[in-house]
């Protein structure tokens, strides 16, 4: 069994509550690291998925995203209220970008697909 931890960089209470429910149901870990010490807080996580709000002034900054990308091997799911073609075409150091509504609707499916991908790579 893979112990997945969701690493959240956003302030959306509704999304947080949805993740709590999913984590309880699937026995995933859930952390909301402090921005100043996030690397210390996530350093011991074996398998994680980062969820990041690109609309946030703190988390959406490119230097934070670049550091996060360079410091972890975890998949990064970024979301915005609205997505435009320009941001989809840019290489922004995240693996998936979705609008917030789509993310909220498909969270369980996204994590299931990520776990299937991890399992297929570790069994080879």
SULWO-V520768 format. One record per helix or strand of 2 or more residues. SS is the DSSP state (H for helix, E for strand). FROM is the first residue (numbers start at 1). TO is the last residue. If there is no record, write none. Layout:
ss=[SS	SS]
from=[FROM	FROM]
to=[TO	TO]
This chain:
ss=[E	H	E	H	E	H	E	H	E	H]
from=[4	13	29	38	47	62	75	85	96	100]
to=[9	26	31	42	53	71	80	89	99	122]
